[in-house]
Amino acid sequence: MGAEGELVLGVSSDAWIVSGISLLYLIGCLWVGMRGGKDASDSAVGYVAGDRSMGPLLMYFVIGATVFSAFSFLATPGLAYTSGAAVFYVIGYGLVGFIPFYFLGPRAARAGRERGYITQAEMIAGECGHRAMAGTMALVSALSFVPYLALQIKGAGLVVERLTEGHVPQWLGGAVCYAVVLAYVLKSGVMGVGWTNVFQGVLMMGLAWAFGLWLPYKLYGGIGPMFERIYEVKPELLSAPGTKSWQWFISAGIISMIGFSCWPHLFMKAFSARDDRTLRRTVVFYPTFMIFLVPIFLIGFAGVLFPTPPPSPEQVLPHMLMSLDLPAVIVGLFCAGALAAGMSTGDAIVHASASILVRDGWITALGRKMTSTEERRWVRIFVVILMLVSYVLAVFYEGDLVSLLLYAYGPIAQFLPGMLIALCGRRRDGVAVHVAMLAGVAVCVGLKAFPQWSPYGLHEGLVGLALNVIVLFALGLVRRGTPVSARA
């Protein structure tokens, strides 16, 4: 994008075109999101769980577009660019991580229909007979959701800043994008999130394949010649685990697999599904979303031998696009696709996190009585609060996006033992589950602050989960949980 056509305000005509296309995307997203909840009931269940009416199409895109975020469009190419084959850990956890949901999702959905659950913690606390645990899970979820949401806001801001030639700073780009998210989440709840995810998912997949196939051809003459050149110059990038250690590669993959089905915003979709068949179909077809990662990886590898380095690894794709002097329309379309990636996860996260804090922390754990109208109003208030906190973190955070996401997985993985006991256990001891969960989360937080204490360089979430399970079994030997038949 050259400097020709400079305008009076000091912004090139190309920058105006990029900004215009991005603005059209945001307007389209806002329109879809505002209309998405028009058929949902005006109740807490309608706002949080979509009246349990999501069909296969909506569930597919809600799960897929929720997972593939700014991390996929920016951090994943950056990881391929710096660490090569280490990036394939994403494929591993993506393919395997959702399998438990095939079995646990329908069980959770049935429990939700029978007993009115609409959040993960509410279900675990209810099935284990220990309300206080819901409050702990609400706080842990918020502890993990805020950096995850900050990742999306930061990613959106980086894209806008880079592709508008710095005329729209990162803080303003993130604010504008997430003002749109805030508007349709407040208005339409989970159904607004669902229909915007369909819109954003189609846009993301189309643009990912377009850029992933075109860039290797443009820079190297094809995908094969690209890898041949990388092998000649930097062969270490093409053998696992790339430039990362095996400890990092294995532990990052395992903790991501475990945490994948434990994410509250994903698990809550079990309570939104129309029926069990819809949930199982979603799990079966979900791996097709992994195809979307193939061109994303190719984009990162295409940047390995690019003549000039990007300002940061996460900016490798926008850096290449800006350096190739492409038509402004093409750059604008990429900007829209990258924004779709960041917003498709952010909307689900902020909606789920606010719902969890109110439903689990306030109503279930503290026993606060609310009407459906009051509950919906407080969820909306917390949406605004969480968005503001995450925005502040996004503005001031200086680290890389991969580390930010991997941190979030550790505390969330501590929910796994409680989920399994609540849905499959013959005896359910809520106190034991709660204490073990607290121990695991404490280890995660402690080792994140002092990583040198982590044995063998393992991810802190794995160490925390190991202690979680040990404590749970130890307490199980001295306590006897309530039989399921006695709780039915």
N, C-alpha and C positions, 0 to 999 in steps of 0.2 A: 504494500500500500504506500504509494508515493506521496509527495507533498504537493502535487499539482492540484489546482482547484482550491487553493487555500481561501477560506472564507474570512469575513471581517472579524468574526469572533475568535479567530485563531484555530479553528477546528477544520481539518481537511474534509473535502466532500466525501472521501471514502469513509472517514470516521462517522460522518452523519449517516451514511448508508448502513454501516454495521449497527449503529445505535438504533436506527429505524427498524431494521429487521428484528433486533432483540426486543424492541418495544412492541412490535406486532405480536411476537411470541407471548410476551407477558400479558398483553390484552386478551389474546386467545385463551391463555391458561386461566386468567381471571374469570372469563365468561363461562368456560367449562366448569370451573370449580364452583362458581356461584349457583349454577343451574343444577349441579350434581345432586344436591340434597333436596330438590323440590318435592320428591315423592316420599321422603322419609318423614316419620311421625315427629311431632314436636315434643319429644320426650328424651330422657337420658339414654334409654336404649336405642332410640332412633339416632341420636347424635353420636353415641360412642360405638354402637354395634350395628348401625344401619338396619335396625329391626330384624336382624338375623336373616337378611334376604339376598346377600351377594351370590350371584350365579358364577358359572365357570369362567367366563370371559373376564369379568371384573376381578375375581380372585386371582387369576393368572397374572394380570398386570399389576395388581396391588402388591403381590408378593415379589414379582420380578423387578418392577420399577422401584419398589421400596429398597431392595437390596443393592441394585446397581445405581450408584450415587456419584457424587463428586469424587469419591474414592476411585471409582471405576474409570471415569473420564479423565482424571488428572493424576491421581496418585499411582494408579496401576501403570500407565505409560512411563511415569517417572521412575517406578521401581524397575521396570524392564530396561530403561535407559541406564540406570546406575548399577544394577545388580544382576541383569540378565535373567538366567533361568530361575533365579529365586522367585520370580513373579508367578511361577506355575503353582505355588502353594495356594493361590486364589482359586484355581481350577479344582484342586483337590478338595478343599473344604466346601466349595460350592456344590460339587457333585454329591458328596457324601453327607454334608451337614444337615440336609433337610429330610433325610430318610426317616429319622425318628418321628417326624411330624405325621408320617403316613399312619402310624399306629397310635400316637398320642393325641393327634388333632381330633379325630372322631370321638375319642373318649371324653376329651375336654368339651367338645360341642354338645354331647349328650348331657354331661353334667351341667353345662350352662343352661340348656333348655329346661332341665328338670328343677334346678335350684336357683336360676336367675343370675348366674355368674356372667360378667362381661369383661373381667380382667383376669390375668394370670394369677396374681397374688391373692385376689379374692377367692379364687378356686382352691389354691394350695392351702391357704389358711382355713377355709371352710371345710375342706375334706380332711384336714389334719386336726381340726378342732382347736386351733390356737390363733386367735385374732391378732395378737401383737405382731406375729410374723408378717402380716400384710403391711404393717407400718414400716418394718425394716426393709422389706422388698421395695416399697415405694421410694424410700430414701436411696437405696442402692441403684434402683432404676434411674432416678434423677442424676445420681453421681455419674452414671455411664452415659445417659442420654445427652447431657449438656455438652460434653466434648464431641459427641457424635454429631449433634446438631451444629455445633460451632464449625466442624469440618465442612459441612455443606455450605454454610454461610461464607466461610473463608474461600472455599473453592469458587463459588459464584462471583465473589468480589474480585478474585484474582483474574478470572476470565474477562470480566467487564473492563477492568483496568488495563489489561494488556491489549485487548482488541480495540479499545477506543483510544489507543496511543497515549494512555495516561491521563486523558482529559476527564474521565470519570474515575476517581480514586477508588481503591478497594473498599474502603469503609462505606462509600456512597453506593457503589454497585451492589454490595451485599444487602444494604438497607432497602434499596428499591425492590430487589427481587423478593426479599422476605416480607416486605409490606404486602405484596401480592399474595404470598402464601398465608399471611396472617388474616387477610380479608376473607379468603374463601374457606379457611379452616374455621374461623369464627362463625361464618354464615351457615356452612353446610355440613360440618363435621366429617365423619368417616366416609360418607358417600361422595362428598366433594373431593376428598383425598383420592378415592377410588377412581372416579372418572377423569381427574387430571392425570392420574398415573397411566391410564390408557393412552391419553393424548401424548404424554411425555415419553412413554415407553416406545411407541411407534416412531416418534421423532428420533429418539436416541439410537435405536437399532439401525434405522436407515442411514443416518449420518455416520455412525461408527463404521459400517461396512463401506460406505463411500470413501471416507478418508483412509481407512485401514488398507484398502486395496490400491488406492491411487497414490499414496505417498511412497511406498516401496517402488512402484513403477516409475514415478517421477524422479526419484533420487538415485535409483540403482538399475532400473530397467526391468524390475520384477522382484517377486518374493524370493525365488531361488538365488538369483545374483546378490540380493541383499545379504542373505545369510552366508553366502560364500565369502563376501568381502569382510563381514564381521569375523568369520572364522580365521581369515588371514591376518587381521589386525588385532582382534581381541578375542581369541578363542576361549578364554576363561569364562566369558559371558554365556557360552552355549552349552556348558555342562553343569548339571545340578551340583550344588545349590547356588551356582553363579558366584558372586563375590561375597555372599553371606555365609555364615558358618552353618554346619549341619544342625547344631543345636537350635539356632534361630529358625531354620527352615522347617524342621520337624515340629518344634514346640509351637511356632506360629500357626502351622497348619492344624495341629491337634486342637489347640485352644479355640481356633475359629470354627472348626467342625462342631465342637461341643457347644460353644456359645450360640451357634447359628439358630438352632431350634429353640433356644432359651430366650431369645430377644422378646421382651414383652410386646413390642409393637407388632411383631410377626405372629406371636402366639395368640394375641387377641383376635386375629383374623379367624381363628377357629370358631369364635363366638359370633362372627358375622356371616358365616357361610349358611347357605340355604339348607344344605343337608350333608351327610357324611360322604356321599358320592362326589359332591363338588370338591370337598377337601382332598380326597384321594386322587381325583383327577388332577388337581393343582400340583400335588407332589410328583405325580408321574410325568407331567408335562413340564414341570419347572426346569429340569436340566437343559431343556432347549434354550433357556436364557443364557446358558454357558457359551452358546455359539456366539453370542454378542461380545464375549471377551476376546475371541480370536483376533478380530481386527484391532481391538484396543491394544493387545500385545504387539501386533505388527507395527502400530504407530510408535510405540516406545522403542522397538528395535530399529526402526527407520531413523531415529534421532541419534543413534550411537555414534555414527561417523559423520554427523552433520558438521559442516565447517566451523560454525560458531556455537558455543555452549549457551544453554538457556540461563536466565537469571537464577532459577532453581529447578530441580528435577520435575516438580509438579507442573512447570510451565513449558515442558518440552514441546507439546503439540501446538499451543498458541504461538510459541516462539518460531517454530518452523513455518507455520502458516503466514506469519507476519514477514518473515525473511524471504519468502518465495515470491513476493509481490503479486499475490493472487487477486482476482477481481473481488471487489468489496462484498458482492452478494454472497460469494462462497464463504468468505470469512464470517459474514453475518450469520449464515446458516450454522456454521460451527458454533458460534457464540450461543445461538438459540439451543443447540443440542447440548452443550455443556451446562447451560442454565437448567435445562430440563433434567439433567442428571442430578444436579445438586438439589433442585426443588422437589423432585419426586420422592426422595428419602426424607428431606427435612419436614415436609408437611405431615407425613405419617408419624415421625418421631415426636414432633411437638404436640400433636393431637393425642397420641398415646400417653406421653409423659404427663400431660395435664390431667387426663382421665384417671391415670394411676394414682397421682398424688391426692386427688379428691376422693375417688372411690375407695382406694386401699388405705391411704394414710388417714383420712379424715372420717370416712363413714365406717369402714370395716374395723380398723385398728382402734380408733378413739370412740367409736360408737355414736358419732354425731348423727342425729336424725335430720334428713333433708327430704323435701318434696322433689319430684322429678324436675320441676322448673328451677328450684334452687341449685340442684346438683349441676344441671346444664349451665347455669350462670356462673358457678364457681369454676367449672372446667374452663370456660372461656376466659375467666380472669387469670387462671394459671397459664393458659396458652400465652397470654401477653407477657406475664412475668418471666416464663422460661425463655421466650424468644429474646427478651431484652438481656437476660443473663448470658445466653449463648452468644448473642451478638457482641457483647463486651469481650468475651473470651476470644472470639474470632478475630477481633480487631487487634488484640494485644499478643496473641499466641504467635511465637516465632519458629516453632519446630516444624517437622515434616508431617504430612497428612497420614502416612502409613503408621507412624508411631502413635498418633492420636487415636486412630481406629483400634489398633491392637491393644492399647491400654483399656479401652472401653469393654473389650471382650472378657477381661479377667473377672471383674465382679459379677458380670451377668452369668458366666459359666457356673457360678456357685448356686444357681437356682436348680441345676439339673437333679441332684439327689431328691430335693423336695418335690419336683415335678413327678419323678418316677414313683416315689412313695405315695403321693396323693392320688395318682391315676392307676397304679398297678399294685401297690403294697397291700398285703393282707392285714397288717397291723400298722396303724398310723399314729406316731408319737410326735405331736407338733412341737413340744418343748425340745426334744432331741434334734429335730430338723432345724429348728430356729437357732439353737446354740451352735450346731455344726456349721450352719450358713454364716453366722457371725464370725466364727473362727476363720473360715475360708476367705471372707471379704477382708478381714483384718490383715491377713497375710498378703493379700493382693496389694493393698494400699501401702503396707510397710515395705514390701520388696520393690514397689515402684519408686518409693522415695530412696531406698538404699539397694539398687540393683546388684551391687557387688556381693550381697549376701545370698543371692539366688543360686542354689546348687547347680553346677554344670552349665550355668548361663541359661537355664530354662525360663520360659515365660512365667511371670509371677502368678498367672491364673492357674497354671497346672499345679504349681506347688500348693496354692491355696485350696484347689479342689482335692488334692491328695489328703491334706489335713482335714478338710471337710468330711470326707468319707471315713477317715480313721476315727474322728470324734463321734460321728453318727453311729458307727458300729460299737464303739466303746460304751456310749450311753445306752445303746440297745441291749447290751448285756446286763445292765443294772436296772433298766426300766422296761416295762412291758406296755407297748402301745395299745390303743383301743382297737379291737377287732372291727373289720369293716361291717360285719353284720350288725354289730351293736350301734353303728353310726347311721345305718341306712334308715 
